[in-house]
Amino acid sequence: MGRHRDGHQRLVGLAADEAGQATVEYAVVAGALVAIVLACALLARALGDGMFVDHALAAASHHVRAAAGWAADVFCY
């Protein structure tokens, strides 16, 4: 009789461990999903504000100035 009881205790402990693991997995997946949703929202806000276009225009103007100076040096030689 004692053996049967010990086996039952092990099964109950195993079920509790699996429930705890499922809770941790749910928390990790839910946290990752929330992070992805927030990242998408921030990206949409940045695109809507035109931040990427402003950055591209600013970078392009610096590149054109640098390229023009280099080209002037080559043609003046």
C-alpha positions in Angstrom: 0.0 0.0 0.0 2.9 2.4 0.8 4.3 2.0 -2.7 1.1 3.0 -4.4 0.9 6.1 -2.3 4.5 7.1 -3.1 3.8 6.7 -6.8 0.7 8.9 -6.5 2.7 11.6 -4.7 5.2 11.6 -7.5 2.5 12.0 -10.1 0.9 14.8 -8.3 4.3 16.6 -7.9 5.0 16.0 -11.6 1.7 17.6 -12.6 2.4 20.6 -10.4 5.8 21.0 -12.0 4.3 20.9 -15.5 1.7 23.5 -14.6 4.5 25.8 -13.3 6.4 25.3 -16.5 3.4 26.1 -18.6 2.9 29.3 -16.6 6.5 30.4 -17.1 6.3 29.6 -20.9 3.1 31.6 -21.1 4.7 34.6 -19.3 7.8 34.5 -21.6 5.7 34.3 -24.8 3.3 37.0 -23.6 6.2 39.3 -22.8 7.7 38.7 -26.2 4.4 39.4 -27.9 3.9 42.6 -25.9 7.5 43.7 -26.9 6.7 43.1 -30.6 3.4 45.0 -30.5 5.1 47.9 -28.8 7.9 47.9 -31.3 5.4 47.9 -34.2 3.5 50.8 -32.6 6.7 52.9 -32.2 7.7 52.2 -35.7 4.3 53.2 -37.0 4.5 56.4 -35.0 8.0 57.2 -36.3 6.9 56.6 -39.9 3.8 58.7 -39.4 5.8 61.6 -37.9 8.1 61.5 -41.0 11.2 61.0 -38.9 12.8 58.6 -41.3 12.2 60.9 -44.3 13.8 63.8 -42.4 16.8 61.7 -41.5 17.2 60.5 -45.1 17.0 64.1 -46.4 19.5 65.3 -43.9 21.9 62.4 -44.7 21.5 62.9 -48.4 22.3 66.6 -48.2 25.5 65.9 -46.3 26.5 63.2 -48.8 25.9 65.5 -51.8 28.0 68.2 -50.3 30.8 65.7 -49.6 30.6 64.2 -53.1 30.5 67.6 -54.7 33.7 68.7 -52.8 35.5 65.5 -53.9 34.4 65.9 -57.5 35.5 69.5 -57.5 39.0 68.4 -56.3 39.2 65.8 -59.1 38.2 68.2 -61.9 40.4 71.0 -60.6 43.5 68.8 -60.7 
